[in-house]
Amino acid sequence: MILIHTEQNRQAPGPYQELALAVIRQAADDYRSLGRRIEASGSDLERKRMEGEMKSISRFFLSNWFCLLSGSDDGAAILERLDKEVFGDD
């Protein structure tokens, strides 16, 4: 997993920063998990549901909320790396 730093000066994160990092890490973990489950799913209905959840997580990484939590606007790059990790270089 790629670590995201909320501050450029690399201080120990405070409690709010830890919470922000936990939210971002959980979104990345959920995205990975859903991507792997989609690959293994046999049900079209279940696959569509999981794809919808992945789209929701994608919107989070591209949102102002992500920028506020991470202090960065590289959500698109993170999504690209997650896709490569989960789906390969397709």
C-alpha positions as CSV (number, residue, x, y, z in Angstrom):
1,M,0.0,0.0,0.0
2,I,1.2,3.5,-0.8
3,L,1.3,5.7,2.2
4,I,-0.2,9.1,1.9
5,H,1.2,11.9,4.1
6,T,-1.1,14.6,5.2
7,E,1.7,17.0,6.0
8,Q,4.9,17.9,4.1
9,N,7.0,18.3,7.2
10,R,6.6,14.6,8.3
11,Q,5.6,15.3,11.9
12,A,3.9,12.6,13.8
13,P,0.2,12.9,12.8
14,G,-2.3,14.2,15.3
15,P,-5.5,12.3,16.1
16,Y,-7.5,14.0,13.3
17,Q,-4.8,13.3,10.8
18,E,-4.7,9.7,11.9
19,L,-8.5,9.5,11.4
20,A,-8.2,11.0,7.9
21,L,-5.5,8.5,7.0
22,A,-7.6,5.7,8.4
23,V,-10.5,6.8,6.2
24,I,-8.3,6.8,3.1
25,R,-6.7,3.5,3.9
26,Q,-10.1,1.9,4.4
27,A,-11.3,3.2,1.1
28,A,-8.2,1.8,-0.7
29,D,-8.7,-1.6,1.1
30,D,-12.4,-1.7,0.2
31,Y,-11.6,-0.9,-3.4
32,R,-9.0,-3.7,-3.5
33,S,-11.3,-6.2,-1.9
34,L,-14.2,-5.4,-4.2
35,G,-12.0,-5.6,-7.2
36,R,-10.8,-9.1,-6.3
37,R,-14.4,-10.2,-5.4
38,I,-15.7,-9.0,-8.8
39,E,-13.1,-11.1,-10.5
40,A,-14.3,-14.2,-8.6
41,S,-18.0,-13.5,-8.7
42,G,-20.3,-15.7,-10.7
43,S,-23.4,-13.6,-10.3
44,D,-24.1,-10.7,-12.6
45,L,-26.3,-9.0,-10.1
46,E,-23.6,-9.2,-7.4
47,R,-21.0,-8.1,-9.8
48,K,-23.0,-5.0,-10.7
49,R,-23.6,-4.2,-7.1
50,M,-19.8,-4.4,-6.4
51,E,-19.0,-2.3,-9.4
52,G,-21.4,0.4,-8.1
53,E,-19.5,0.4,-4.8
54,M,-16.2,0.7,-6.6
55,K,-17.5,3.7,-8.6
56,S,-18.6,5.3,-5.3
57,I,-15.1,4.8,-3.9
58,S,-13.6,6.1,-7.1
59,R,-15.7,9.3,-6.7
60,F,-14.3,9.6,-3.2
61,F,-10.7,9.5,-4.5
62,L,-11.6,12.2,-7.0
63,S,-13.5,14.4,-4.6
64,N,-12.7,17.6,-2.7
65,W,-13.3,15.5,0.5
66,F,-10.3,13.3,-0.4
67,C,-8.2,16.4,-1.1
68,L,-9.1,17.8,2.3
69,L,-8.4,14.6,4.1
70,S,-5.1,13.9,2.4
71,G,-3.8,17.4,1.8
72,S,-3.2,16.3,-1.8
73,D,-5.0,16.1,-5.1
74,D,-3.4,12.9,-6.4
75,G,-6.5,10.8,-6.0
76,A,-6.5,9.9,-9.8
77,A,-3.0,8.6,-9.5
78,I,-3.9,6.5,-6.5
79,L,-6.9,5.0,-8.4
80,E,-4.6,4.2,-11.3
81,R,-2.2,2.4,-9.0
82,L,-5.1,0.5,-7.3
83,D,-6.4,-0.6,-10.7
84,K,-3.0,-1.9,-11.7
85,E,-2.7,-3.7,-8.4
86,V,-6.1,-5.3,-8.6
87,F,-6.7,-5.8,-12.3
88,G,-3.1,-5.9,-13.6
89,D,-1.9,-3.9,-16.6
90,D,-5.0,-4.5,-18.7
